Amino acid sequence: MDIGIQQAMMAFLLVAAALRLYELECLEKEEAPVAEPAPEEQEAADEVGEPAAQQAEEVEEKEEGGAKEAPHVYQRHSLQQLSVPQRNRRQPPRMESQPTNRPTSKPAFKADDILHQYRNRKKQSRLDDTDYILHRYHKHRKKESKSVSKDMPTYDEAMELLKENYAQRTNTLFTKHIFSTRSQLPGSHENEVILKSEKVNNASPLQSKVLSLQKKSGCGNYRFQCESNGQAHRTSDFGRSRLIVRRGDRFTIIVYFAGRPYQPGEDQISIIVETGPTPSEKSGTKVQFPLSDSLDNAKWNASMVHSDGKQLSMSICSPANAKIGHQTLKLLCTTQGQSTLLTLGEFILLFNPWCPGDAVFLDDENQRREYVLNDQGLIYQGSEKSITCMAWNFGQFENKVVDISLELLNNSLNYLKNKDEDTSQRHDPVYISRIVAAMANCNDDKGILRGNWGPDYSNGIRPTVWNGSILILRQWSRSGRLPVRYGQCWVFAAVACTVLRCLGIPTRTITNYNSAHDTNEDLRIDDFMDENGKRLTNIGDSIWNFHCWVESWMTRPDLKPGYDGWQVLDPTPQEKSEGIYCCGPTSVKAIKNGNVNLKFDTPFVFAEVNADYISWLVNKDGTKKQIGVNHRLIGLKISTKAVGTDEREDITLNYKYAEGSMEEREAFTRANQKKKLTKEPERQFYLKVKARKGIMNGADFKATVTLRNQTSVVRNCRLTMLARTVMYNGEPIQDCAFKDLAKVTTGPHAETKEHIDVLTQSISKTLSEHNHILILAIAKDDEANETHITRKVITLQNPSLMMKILGEPVQYQIITAEIGFINPMKGSLFDGKFLLEGAGLTEQQTIDCPQKIAPGQEVRLRVHFTPQKPGPRKLTVHFDSSRLKGVKGFLNMYVKPMKR
């Protein structure tokens, strides 16, 4: 239909609806429309209504000064203000043939039917009269399309009639918000005309010159320049439907004016930015600033870029220490003392590691791309002698993740305790990162993950099944913030990494091998065992085969100079910090130099990488004997993904000086303010455990214990060897092999080798999903009254997954991937399934395998998906079955951009 005809139809409806609604207000219940009263009756009625109007104006004058925001479009006061109170008005007799001054409704619009339905449902409706009729009109228009009479008034004539009708009885200013009528994409909604009212003192609406806005089709995207701003702020991966920018930099918006043009000399414009539940200038959650001629990056301000009267392009700049999160943007227009407050919309403000003034500024572009923009990565697991890695889909730019990240902040204990105070501190990455570390677990609050270190994972998902953070975050949000079951250290760390990268804080995952859990902060791990090598439970301290946390880059103005840079955040709930389960941020530089008196939680993290391992033998009579001190066991091969590659970067020297060096011992002495532990005793004989590399899961193997006599005399000792399945955090599961040799003789300066066999059938039922087996050897020489112990963790290797892409990956084009593996176990596998996902590639898919996979059988399956984002991508694949669990793999690919 022609655009002019659509406008004419809409305008006629507005005139008819407004006049009809006014008459409806004059009715009592279901009475017929009344005739216009005689002039003398009208004059008397106006005199009766005048005190009510004056009373209303007095109430408004008592309100706070300044511009008042326009009443919400759904408020119902506007028509009630127009009419004289019914009980004070004398009603004329009812006349069937009495003429009215309103235009006759055209049957094509069915206005009478719409009004009749509205009158019957008035009590249930929340909509303003005018909006309700418009809503019904458009609903009717979608069902029917009828011609419009050529004698319809023009759009401008209809709007003038409408304003004049209302202006006769009120001094309410009507501001037009008009959707531009233009061709729409298929499936888009029709444009509407919406009226909002705002009181202007002693001003006739026909004489008022206050600026009003024209609401553009698709204004959320078009007016906020989401695409261009997103590219400039490196947030385009969040999508083009909303404005997400980084603080400390400018962004541009366009304002469209309806009615008269914007005149810089006559119209004064101010911008208001608000955040939090109750914004205030005192707390820094509300700022107001005028439109100026230039920009200042040190504060909130705005300048005009271009104006042709009908549209105004302006740049807005936030300071580098602005509060991050959801922001509301408003426009205050003032002309000749008259003001109107217009809400432009919302946007999200993030930290900015590209801005030198931001506390998270990182001056290396490659690191910024890796630690902020990279939505996929690697997490290291295994053991110190057998390091493995798994791909992880961080997915910080995926749908809803940024909203969930901010939702997480709004559910912290700090926010629930004092919302205003919490919001006022959201400029500080130290504060925000500590909140994220606490909210990653649910031990104190409505956090994301519930920890479970096995072996029973009923009523939840085994932690090794997760391939990424997206499903975890979405499940937490959809469930009403119920904790997701279950997580372990790398899952806690990866989810925290996703949230922190999403908020703009450079973050990376870290893995520490032989990580100490020091419960009493004495910088030592005491390990007690009996004569058979059985570890005594409930001793508190432990050594984790590996442990993951994250590092975030930020300044530390709360500490003395010299401790900026990488900060440790450990979201795994191990020990409480200031009453809640979180850890950090802890300066890595403080850890290295042993400055454990600095906040937060430096003694605990220092012990994780530097504690001394003390082994104790508990005799049958309960007496204890210290049998070993090891300064070098804890904190080995601290690892993270290298920048720009899939290589492992060893960052151990960031945390500690070289083992045995003078600087390392000085740092330990500085940290251990009580006293340095006793030195390791000189050994008369030496123990060592070895096993061949690359032992496959499902294969039998043997471990070799070497006993070396370092004296010039013959030594006789008792040698006890055992193999035990353990969890990755060191908790024992079950002994699977044991060998006790009462007398082992070793000649002077000679060595003796003994073996212990570990069979698959003895470990298959108790082997954890991490495939860790602890080999322990204890040698006791009664003649010399010496006891020595050694330990080694062996990680069995899972089979490799076979993965390949068939064809060339192209954005938005379906591609096929082929995945498979060969069963290495001696028995059949049942209930096998593949899980695969990839950031920018596909949501998680589940592919079932054949019901039974025989030993040595090869399984190959094909899966289809459509890549959404171009560039380098990782497809992560996980295989699970009844006996073989936690088999991981990933495939790198390059997705070509779609041809435009």
Order of alpha helices (4+ residues) and beta strands (2+ residues): alpha-alpha-alpha-alpha-alpha-alpha-beta-beta-beta-alpha-alpha-beta-beta-beta-beta-beta-beta-beta-beta-alpha-beta-beta-alpha-alpha-alpha-alpha-beta-alpha-beta-alpha-beta-beta-beta-beta-beta-beta-beta-alpha-alpha-beta-beta-beta-beta-alpha-alpha-beta-beta-beta-beta-beta-alpha-beta-beta-beta-beta-beta-beta-beta-beta-beta-beta-beta
